[in-house]
Amino acid sequence: MKKHGICSKAGLVAIGVGLFMLLTFGQSSSASAKTTQQSVASFNKVKVNLVSNDLKITTGDHFSVKTTNDKRLKPRIEVKDGTLQIKASKKQAQANQHNKWATVEITLPKGQQLENLEYQNVNGDLYVDQQEIDKANLESNTGSVKIKRSTINQGSTVSLDNGGLTITKGRLEGGVFNLKNGNLQMNNVSQRGTTKISNKNGDNEVIGANRKSGYALKTNNGTNKLFKKTTDDHQLTQKSKNSNQLSLTNENGDNTIKE
């Protein structure tokens, strides 16, 4: 009976300590979230290297950066030689800590063109709206990329390990897109030059495609659909000598192109 009483008391103490830690650290974490907005010098290039933040790039009245994050893990922000540089805080980068609630929003004046966008992120989504970008290089381990009403004028590269890519109502001047585990969606995108898309596990879908362009669809395990043609064969092509070419290559998933 004595041992049983000791065990019961020890159990109650452990439960109490656990609840105290949960409430204390949960409250302190929530309380540490902070939103700040700062004006920055003008820039025409963006270089981003983050660990656990969502990033949004939009248009507005002036150059600014808005962050919402754990105040202990605020990213470093600097404009140097016309390049806006945003890097994960040293503490977060060293410990690879998850930055809860973390978002970064970059605002450029309407009509401001970006010569280059370099983006690297370990865990977070990217959203780009109403931008004209000469060249983009985007890399992410876990997170989706959404590009809307934007133009990418030169060959761009996108590499996503776990996440989808969505491009809507924009223009591409060729590029190379590599997805390992996620879906590709292109909706009403004007495409010129040669664009190559490869996917390991996920579907590729293009809506609003131009019948006059050239297409090459290939999948090892899935269906190819090119306008009204549908086949379970590994490959389907159209107008291979056209100067504008879109190539969809898939390991496990469907390739679909529609008007």
C-alpha positions in Angstrom: 0.0 0.0 0.0 2.8 2.4 0.8 4.5 1.8 -2.6 1.2 2.3 -4.4 0.7 5.7 -2.6 4.2 6.8 -3.6 3.6 5.9 -7.3 0.3 7.7 -7.3 1.9 10.8 -5.9 4.7 10.6 -8.4 2.2 10.2 -11.2 0.2 13.2 -10.1 3.4 15.3 -9.8 4.5 14.3 -13.3 1.1 15.2 -14.8 1.2 18.5 -13.0 4.7 19.3 -14.3 3.7 18.3 -17.8 0.6 20.6 -17.8 2.6 23.4 -16.4 5.3 23.1 -19.1 2.6 22.9 -21.8 0.7 25.9 -20.7 3.8 28.0 -19.9 5.8 27.3 -23.1 2.6 27.4 -25.2 1.7 30.8 -23.9 5.2 32.2 -24.2 5.5 30.9 -27.8 2.3 32.5 -28.8 3.2 35.7 -27.0 6.5 35.9 -28.8 4.9 36.2 -32.3 5.5 39.7 -33.6 4.6 41.6 -36.8 6.9 44.4 -38.1 6.9 46.4 -41.3 9.8 48.5 -42.5 10.5 50.6 -45.6 13.7 49.7 -47.4 15.9 51.3 -50.1 14.9 50.6 -53.7 16.1 47.3 -55.2 15.9 45.4 -58.5 17.1 42.0 -57.3 15.9 39.7 -54.5 18.0 37.0 -52.8 16.2 35.0 -50.2 17.6 32.1 -48.0 15.2 30.9 -45.4 14.7 27.9 -43.1 11.0 28.0 -42.1 9.1 31.0 -43.5 6.4 31.6 -46.1 7.3 34.3 -48.6 4.9 36.6 -50.5 6.0 39.1 -53.2 3.4 41.6 -54.2 2.9 45.2 -55.5 2.1 48.3 -53.5 3.0 51.9 -53.1 6.6 51.7 -52.0 9.5 49.3 -51.3 8.9 47.5 -48.0 9.3 44.3 -46.1 6.7 42.9 -43.6 7.6 40.0 -41.2 5.5 38.0 -38.8 7.5 35.6 -36.7 8.9 34.5 -33.4 10.7 37.6 -32.4 13.8 35.6 -31.4 14.0 34.2 -35.0 13.4 37.3 -37.1 15.2 37.0 -40.5 18.0 39.4 -41.4 17.0 42.0 -43.9 19.4 44.2 -45.9 19.5 46.1 -49.2 23.0 46.0 -50.7 24.1 47.1 -54.2 20.5 47.1 -55.4 19.8 43.6 -54.0 17.3 42.9 -51.2 18.8 40.1 -49.1 16.7 38.2 -46.7 18.3 35.4 -44.6 17.2 33.2 -41.8 18.4 34.4 -38.4 21.7 33.0 -37.3 20.0 31.2 -34.4 17.4 29.6 -36.7 19.9 28.7 -39.4 22.3 27.0 -36.9 19.6 25.0 -35.1 17.3 24.5 -38.1 14.4 25.6 -35.8 10.9 25.8 -36.9 9.7 29.4 -37.0 6.0 29.1 -36.1 3.6 31.6 -37.8 6.5 32.9 -39.8 5.8 34.9 -42.9 7.7 37.5 -45.0 6.0 39.8 -47.4 8.0 41.9 -49.9 6.3 44.8 -51.6 7.5 46.6 -54.7 6.0 49.7 -56.4 3.8 48.8 -59.4 5.9 48.8 -62.6 9.1 48.0 -60.9 10.9 45.1 -62.7 13.0 42.5 -61.0 16.2 41.6 -62.8 16.7 38.5 -60.7 14.8 36.5 -58.1 16.8 33.9 -56.1 14.8 31.9 -53.6 15.9 29.0 -51.3 13.8 27.6 -48.5 13.8 24.5 -46.3 10.2 24.6 -45.2 7.8 27.2 -46.5 5.5 28.3 -49.4 6.2 31.0 -52.0 3.6 33.2 -53.5 4.4 35.7 -56.3 1.7 38.1 -57.7 1.9 40.8 -60.4 5.6 40.8 -60.9 7.8 41.1 -64.0 11.0 39.1 -63.5 13.9 38.8 -65.9 15.1 35.5 -64.4 14.0 33.3 -61.4 15.9 30.5 -59.6 13.6 28.9 -57.0 14.5 26.0 -54.7 12.5 24.4 -51.9 12.7 21.2 -49.8 9.2 21.4 -48.5 6.6 23.9 -49.7 4.6 24.9 -52.7 5.2 27.7 -55.2 2.4 29.8 -56.7 3.0 32.4 -59.4 0.1 34.6 -60.5 -0.3 37.3 -63.1 3.4 37.5 -63.5 6.0 37.4 -66.3 9.3 35.7 -66.3 11.3 37.0 -69.3 14.3 34.6 -69.5 14.9 31.0 -68.8 14.0 30.2 -65.2 14.7 27.2 -63.0 12.5 25.7 -60.3 13.5 22.7 -58.1 10.9 21.4 -55.6 11.4 18.3 -53.5 8.0 18.2 -51.8 5.4 20.6 -53.0 3.4 21.7 -56.0 3.9 24.4 -58.6 1.0 26.5 -59.9 1.4 29.2 -62.5 -1.7 31.3 -63.4 -2.4 34.0 -66.0 1.2 34.9 -66.8 4.0 34.5 -69.4 7.0 32.3 -69.5 10.0 32.7 -71.8 11.2 29.1 -71.4 12.6 27.4 -68.3 13.4 24.2 -66.5 11.1 22.9 -63.8 11.9 19.8 -61.7 9.3 18.4 -59.2 9.9 15.3 -57.1 6.6 15.0 -55.2 3.8 17.4 -56.2 1.5 18.5 -58.9 2.1 21.0 -61.7 -0.7 23.3 -62.8 -0.4 25.9 -65.5 -3.6 27.9 -66.3 -3.8 30.4 -69.1 0.0 30.9 -69.3 1.6 32.3 -72.5 4.7 30.3 -73.2 7.5 31.1 -75.6 10.8 29.3 -76.3 11.5 25.9 -74.7 10.0 24.9 -71.4 10.9 21.6 -69.9 9.0 20.1 -66.9 9.9 16.9 -65.2 8.0 15.2 -62.3 8.7 12.1 -60.2 5.4 11.7 -58.4 2.5 13.9 -59.4 0.3 15.0 -62.2 1.2 17.7 -64.8 -1.8 19.7 -66.1 -1.8 22.6 -68.6 -5.0 24.5 -69.3 -5.4 27.2 -71.9 -2.7 25.8 -74.1 -2.0 27.1 -77.7 -2.6 24.5 -80.4 0.0 26.1 -82.6 2.8 25.3 -80.2 4.9 22.1 -80.1 4.4 19.5 -77.3 6.2 16.4 -76.1 4.5 14.3 -73.4 6.2 11.3 -71.8 5.2 9.2 -68.7 6.4 5.8 -67.4 3.3 5.2 -65.3 0.3 7.2 -66.3 -1.8 8.7 -69.2 -0.8 11.3 -71.8 -3.6 13.6 -72.9 -2.9 16.2 -75.6 -6.0 18.1 -76.5 -8.4 15.4 -77.8 -5.7 12.7 -78.1 -5.4 10.3 -75.2 -3.1 7.4 -74.9 -1.6 5.0 -72.3 1.5 4.7 -74.5 4.7 6.3 -73.0 4.9 9.2 -75.4 2.8 11.7 -77.3 4.1 14.6 -79.5 2.9 17.4 -81.7 4.8 19.9 -83.9 8.2 19.0 -82.7 9.9 21.5 -85.0 8.0 24.5 -83.7 10.1 27.2 -82.0 7.8 27.2 -79.0 8.1 23.8 -77.2 6.6 22.5 -74.0 7.9 19.2 -72.7 6.2 17.2 -69.9 8.2 14.2 -68.6 6.7 12.1 -65.7 7.8 9.0 -63.8 4.5 8.4 -61.9 1.6 10.5 -63.0 -0.5 11.9 -65.8 0.3 14.6 -68.4 -2.7 16.6 -69.6 -2.8 19.5 -72.0 -6.1 21.3 -72.7 -7.2 24.4 -74.6 
